[in-house]
Amino acid sequence: MSDEKLNVIGKPLRKVDAAAKVTGRTIFADDLVLPQMLYAKILRSTRPYARIVSINTTDAETMDGVKAILLGKELPITFGILPVSQDEHTLAIDTVRYVGEPVVAVAAVDEETAEDAVRRIHIEYEDLRPVMSITDGVHPTDIPIQGYAEQGNIHKTISFEFGDTRSALDDADLVLDDTFFYQGNTHLPMEQHAAVASYQPDGKLVLWSATQTPHYVHRALARVLEMDASRIQVIACPNGGGFGGKSDPFSHEIAVAKLSMKIGRPVKIALTREEVFYCHRGRHPVLMHSRLGLSKDGTIKGLHFNTILDGGAYGSYGVASTYYTGALQTTTYHIPAYKFEGARVFTNKPPCGPKRGHGTPQPRFGLEIQIDKAAELLDVDPADLRLKNLVQHDSLTANWLTIRTIGLRKCIEKVVEASGWKSKYRKLPYGRGIGLACGCYLTGAGLPIYWNNMPQSGVQIKLDRSGLVTIFCGSTDIGQGSDSILAYIVGEILGVDPLRIRVVTADTDLTPVDLGSYSSRVTLMTGNAAVQAAERAREYLTDAVAAELKIPKERIVAAGGRMFDSQDPGHAVDFAKAVQLAEAKFGTIGTVGSYKPPQSAAKYKGGGVGPSPTYSFSAAVIELEVDPDTGILRLEKVWIAHDIGRALNPMLVIGQVEGSVYMGLGEALMEEQEFRLGVHKTPSMLDYKSPTSMDMCPIETLLVEEPDPMGPFGAKEVGQGPLLPMPPAVCNAVYDAVGVRIDEIPVTPEKILRALKAKSQGKDGRYGPKSFPAIEYRDPVFILPPWEGGDGRASSQPEYTRKGL
Amino acid sequence: MRTKELFRLLVNGELREVAAYPSRTLLEVLREDLGLPGTKHGCEVGECGTCTVLLDGQPALSCLLLPAELEGQHITTIEGMAQGPELDPLQAAFADLGAAQCGYCIPGILLVAKSLLAEHPHPSRAQIEEALGGNLCRCTGYLKIFEAIERAANEEPQHVR
């Protein structure tokens, strides 16, 4: 389809929910009020690691207005987002593993009473020694936080070797050997989590929740409550921001469901901001060790990359996160030999999980700084070094990921041009610097979270004889505009105004399954399903209209709310008439579409994390100023180019780029989640620093549009990828400004000053981790890269690995 | 046992009588007792700006206000911003420029912007940034919000109400 024919796609239209959003009419989960509704509160652990000796609820039970108290032992079945880590109880039964873990839930006539009741519940604990760091987590222990961990508190280790990495590094002219640390941080969506459950007299349960993944919540409820899933309806309300923080099934959702079942009345819970910090599931702190080998001419020869993730107390998405810290290191620059070893440790902190970029910003941070260091040592421009090593279109990576379109060359060229890079890099006065970094992200995870062969996204379309088009889809709008994308796509294909289309989403009773708003999967997967459903609907309409107009079907065009003869546009019926003709001819008109990603070339165990129908790419340049006396950093400007495939709505795309840049800058400069004596140091919006309107700098967004054959109308993702270049670009710019390397984030004035001081004393002008703990990774799985004759499966142990063993 | 008290509040030009616990904040009373859930909450302790309303035209955090201190003052919430079905120019600009992503912080930000434009009909970018310094937004990176306020300022003169 050529651009000239598009009437909706590519236009900066309003979102379908824009009017509701600007008038306060959008109904978020906490805005729901049901007749007879009760309010719940959760009593949470005050101990990082302890056995529960006793729970005394007597005082609370006898209070006026208290309707039910729920204890962990009433819900003995565990849950968790991944099938391999079903390790959470709704409420702790005998052990608490982090401060803030849910222990008791109370439902009462109002929130104040529920709060009072919670205060009158007494828990006696027997404290255990908490594990609060990666270095502590890798030590052997007698009392592992989770009994199913691989060894001690080491939850999981991964080891892959794609080609002869040792020889590649041995033979390289230059090997960089660095350690990096990426601090943990949290999503901080403006909306605090909330849920309302209503158990109905006919034995049916309805849950409304601020969730990004109603389908997975549906499954968790059925499992824990031991109910037939067909008797449970989960409705995801529009999320007031998610960023990955509302992608797990949560204790509070299950607790209100159970309370409603006990009492027979609707029950609401709305978490406080402090509780949201304890729900967490945010960015894993990751310690990294990277050895990158290059030849004298700047060709990358091999990469050996190690990670250890601080997982917090439960599994959450952590196993997938661990794989992701190694999966996408190969997608931007051609790496002929690659070894990845990753591990996740349990610690007594709120569980970490997926935050925007899920497990990939941390390793990207290390790689992009290391490329900058390599360019310095090789005395080449870091932009040129990247361009020299770019992955090619339609190629396979060492770890068998299929790269289809890659617009990274254009992205780099555009930001280099727009920022005046060539005249600024290493040429700005002391204190002012410029840094470049790139990134890559999935456009949807190739595999579903639980193994199945069904579509990952489904769409139904209903055509009413009034001309109204209704789209049903399980996807959840978290502010990214997924409802609007459905309307734009269907509106384009059926030739109707997308803002007049009714979009019904995120309701497990009414809408076909979509797996959820994560992994940047929604536009591509729901979009492709919507294309299929809409094309099927257009087929009925075209058939009926062609008969009416007495012309061949091929000449029918749908646009502008009409269906007409391409050779005589005046020869037409309006859209409502077209539906009526089709309905008369075929009966009630409804169509379906579905989407399942293609099979991955990676056939080895563990190769399920990383494959995607296609990948987005970004390049960014940041210019900034550092005051060498105070270490204070001021952003001057960000230039970012993003390979979007095709912008279905450029205004929304740029909004996602700007939001990602903002969030990446927050992580780079100030956001961090720290603990002291087992307690979260900053569980409030004042103490947890995030960028305000006063901290932002201008952002120039440049879109690279080369339609990708996998995406609907060629679209790729944009919600996450543009975050990735930010932290390394900041660090590279700081080096350009004042000549010190900050190998960890956030980049605070203190760290800059320390590095400057060290440098002035003739020491290494660097701030960052000094060592990487020895850890026993499992034996590596060997997979030959495509260029060494592999077939995507694990091979037997190659001969070269036996050398010197 | 707590008892409720009767408050008379002037909300969006209507005199409303409401019985509420005196410990309830204006935020809670608006949302839970007066059926005005357009005012959102992000922290409930005065840190994020989400619950901003206008008190006699000035931005104020409803989570830190008690109804007892507000009798006689004009309270404007997001529900009182549009003129009937007609969007305020600020609201239209936010919708047209994609300044509302999840939209959760937007009621508070729109009211701050309304107050800013009443005082400075053509604010500089720096004035906008400063006015919004107390309103966190996690979706937009603020830039589209700045642009929407500038567009509204350029399109229509702002009337002080």
Contacts between the chains, C-beta under 8 A, distances in Angstrom:
chain1	res1	chain2	res2	distance
A	12	B	98	7.6
A	14	B	95	5.3
A	14	B	96	6.2
A	14	B	98	7.7
A	15	B	95	7.7
A	15	B	98	6.8
A	15	B	100	7.8
A	17	B	103	7.5
A	18	B	94	7.7
A	18	B	95	3.8
A	18	B	96	7.8
A	18	B	98	7.7
A	18	B	100	6.4
A	19	B	87	7.0
A	19	B	95	5.9
A	20	B	103	7.6
A	21	B	94	7.9
A	21	B	95	7.4
A	21	B	100	4.0
A	21	B	102	7.9
A	21	B	103	3.1
A	21	B	106	5.9
A	22	B	87	6.8
A	22	B	91	4.1
A	22	B	92	7.8
A	22	B	94	4.7
A	22	B	95	5.0
A	22	B	100	5.5
A	22	B	103	7.2
A	22	B	106	6.1
A	22	B	110	6.6
A	23	B	38	7.2
A	23	B	78	6.6
A	23	B	79	7.6
A	23	B	81	7.4
A	23	B	82	5.8
A	23	B	87	7.2
A	23	B	91	6.4
A	24	B	37	7.5
A	24	B	38	2.4
A	24	B	39	7.2
A	24	B	40	7.7
A	24	B	77	7.4
A	24	B	78	3.6
A	24	B	79	5.9
A	24	B	106	7.9
A	24	B	107	4.5
A	25	B	38	7.0
A	26	B	103	5.6
A	27	B	37	7.6
A	28	B	40	7.3
A	28	B	104	6.7
A	30	B	37	7.9
A	30	B	41	7.7
A	31	B	31	7.6
A	31	B	37	4.0
A	33	B	32	7.8
A	64	B	1	7.3
A	112	B	2	7.0
A	112	B	21	6.7
A	112	B	23	7.4
A	187	B	138	7.6
A	188	B	136	8.0
A	188	B	138	5.7
A	189	B	102	7.4
A	189	B	104	7.7
A	189	B	138	5.9
A	190	B	40	7.4
A	190	B	42	4.7
A	190	B	48	6.8
A	190	B	50	5.7
A	190	B	102	7.0
A	190	B	104	4.4
A	190	B	105	4.7
A	190	B	136	6.5
A	190	B	137	6.9
A	190	B	138	5.5
A	190	B	139	7.9
A	191	B	40	7.2
A	191	B	42	7.2
A	191	B	102	7.0
A	191	B	104	4.7
A	192	B	41	7.2
A	192	B	42	6.9
A	238	B	102	7.2
A	238	B	103	7.7
A	239	B	102	6.3
A	240	B	40	7.0
A	240	B	102	4.9
A	240	B	103	7.3
A	240	B	104	3.1
A	241	B	101	7.8
A	241	B	102	4.5
A	241	B	104	6.1
A	241	B	138	5.1
A	241	B	139	5.8
A	242	B	102	7.8
A	243	B	138	7.0
A	272	B	44	6.7
A	273	B	42	6.9
A	273	B	43	4.4
A	273	B	44	6.8
A	273	B	45	7.3
A	273	B	47	7.8
A	273	B	48	7.9
A	478	B	102	6.3
A	479	B	101	3.9
A	479	B	102	2.8
A	479	B	103	6.7
A	479	B	104	7.7
A	479	B	139	5.1
A	480	B	101	6.9
A	481	B	101	7.4
A	651	B	97	7.0
A	651	B	98	4.6
A	652	B	98	5.7
A	654	B	98	7.9
A	654	B	144	7.9
A	655	B	98	4.8
A	655	B	101	6.1
A	655	B	139	7.8
A	655	B	140	6.3
A	655	B	144	5.7
A	658	B	140	6.4
A	658	B	141	4.1
A	658	B	143	5.1
A	658	B	144	6.7
A	659	B	101	6.6
A	659	B	138	7.8
A	659	B	139	5.1
A	659	B	140	5.6
A	659	B	141	5.1
A	661	B	141	5.9
A	662	B	140	7.3
A	662	B	141	3.0
A	662	B	142	7.1
A	663	B	138	7.2
A	663	B	141	7.7
A	684	B	43	6.8
A	684	B	45	6.9
A	684	B	47	6.2
A	685	B	42	6.8
A	685	B	43	4.7
A	685	B	47	4.1
A	685	B	48	4.7
A	685	B	136	6.5
A	686	B	43	8.0
A	686	B	45	7.9
A	686	B	47	4.2
A	690	B	136	6.5
A	690	B	138	7.3
A	692	B	132	7.7
A	692	B	133	5.4
A	692	B	134	7.7
A	692	B	136	6.7
A	692	B	142	8.0
A	693	B	128	7.5
A	693	B	129	4.7
A	693	B	130	7.9
A	693	B	132	4.0
A	693	B	133	5.7
A	693	B	135	7.1
A	693	B	137	7.9
A	693	B	142	4.6
A	693	B	145	7.6
A	693	B	146	7.5
A	694	B	129	5.4
A	694	B	130	6.7
A	694	B	133	4.9
A	696	B	129	7.6
A	696	B	141	6.1
A	696	B	142	5.1
A	696	B	143	6.7
A	698	B	143	7.7
A	699	B	141	6.8
A	699	B	143	6.1
